[in-house]
């Protein structure tokens, strides 16, 4: 699966389940990604202003955020496992 498809899948989960709150560990288990891959994907969606991270570490969808294709994974993360 391509990175943009994975990012769209994650965004789709948040759109389909309003109020979804996942820690990185929960997201990793839900989607079956390795920790580094999952952290990079969640970070890309935070950078794209689709997700925000709460004080307790949960990732939530920002109010009014719409799925985007512009989320880019930075820092040369190897996402081949995604």
NUTI-341966 format. One record per residue (C-alpha): x, y, z. Coordinates in nm, 4 decimals, padded with zeros to 6 digits. Layout:
<atoms>
ATOM east north up
ATOM X Y Z
...
</atoms>
This chain:
<atoms>
ATOM east north up
ATOM 00.0000 00.0000 00.0000
ATOM 00.1295 00.3462 -00.0873
ATOM 00.1903 00.6083 00.1800
ATOM -00.0813 00.8404 00.0490
ATOM -00.3293 00.5507 00.0602
ATOM -00.2332 00.4719 00.4198
ATOM -00.2731 00.8365 00.5204
ATOM -00.6150 00.8462 00.3509
ATOM -00.7152 00.5270 00.5328
ATOM -00.6206 00.6754 00.8706
ATOM -00.8054 00.9975 00.7939
ATOM -01.1073 00.7938 00.6878
ATOM -01.1115 00.6171 01.0247
ATOM -01.1184 00.9520 01.2043
ATOM -01.3947 01.0849 00.9768
ATOM -01.6072 00.7704 01.0152
ATOM -01.5710 00.7666 01.3947
ATOM -01.6217 01.1186 01.5321
ATOM -01.4569 01.1568 01.8690
ATOM -01.1938 00.8906 01.7990
ATOM -00.9001 00.9299 02.0400
ATOM -00.5996 00.7048 02.0002
ATOM -00.2592 00.7046 02.1606
ATOM 00.0296 00.6139 01.9324
ATOM 00.0398 00.2661 02.0897
ATOM -00.3331 00.2158 02.0315
ATOM -00.3044 00.3348 01.6710
ATOM -00.0104 00.1029 01.6174
ATOM -00.2136 -00.1964 01.7360
ATOM -00.5289 -00.0924 01.5471
ATOM -00.3565 -00.0484 01.2113
ATOM -00.0772 -00.3009 01.2569
ATOM 00.2118 -00.0628 01.1900
ATOM 00.5548 -00.0704 01.3470
ATOM 00.6086 00.2016 01.6075
ATOM 00.8353 00.4235 01.3947
ATOM 00.6037 00.3993 01.0946
ATOM 00.2974 00.4790 01.3017
ATOM 00.4673 00.7757 01.4692
ATOM 00.5705 00.9140 01.1298
ATOM 00.2187 00.8790 00.9897
ATOM 00.0548 01.0409 01.2913
ATOM 00.3155 01.3182 01.2852
ATOM 00.2447 01.3837 00.9182
ATOM -00.1255 01.4214 00.9938
ATOM -00.0496 01.6587 01.2815
ATOM 00.1743 01.8630 01.0486
ATOM -00.1085 01.8665 00.7909
ATOM -00.3424 02.0086 01.0592
ATOM -00.5748 01.7080 01.0374
ATOM -00.4878 01.5670 01.3816
ATOM -00.3786 01.7217 01.7083
ATOM -00.2097 01.5550 02.0025
ATOM -00.3655 01.6097 02.3442
ATOM -00.1718 01.6594 02.6669
ATOM -00.2260 01.2948 02.7551
ATOM -00.0784 01.1825 02.4234
ATOM -00.3975 01.0939 02.2366
ATOM -00.4406 01.1883 01.8719
ATOM -00.7721 01.3529 01.7865
ATOM -00.9157 01.5036 01.4710
ATOM -00.9112 01.8823 01.4706
ATOM -01.2547 02.0438 01.4567
ATOM -01.3553 02.0903 01.0956
ATOM -01.0463 01.9141 00.9582
ATOM -01.1075 01.7524 00.6235
ATOM -00.9096 01.4666 00.4731
ATOM -00.6178 01.5869 00.2675
ATOM -00.3724 01.4352 00.0261
ATOM -00.1092 01.6919 00.1187
ATOM 00.0134 01.5142 00.4325
ATOM 00.3807 01.4460 00.3744
ATOM 00.5972 01.2245 00.5894
ATOM 00.9183 01.4081 00.6823
ATOM 01.2637 01.3158 00.8035
ATOM 01.3174 01.0372 00.5515
ATOM 01.1100 00.7842 00.7424
ATOM 01.1114 00.4391 00.5850
ATOM 00.7473 00.3527 00.5401
ATOM 00.7876 00.0481 00.3190
ATOM 00.6157 -00.1588 00.5887
ATOM 00.3012 00.0504 00.5559
</atoms>
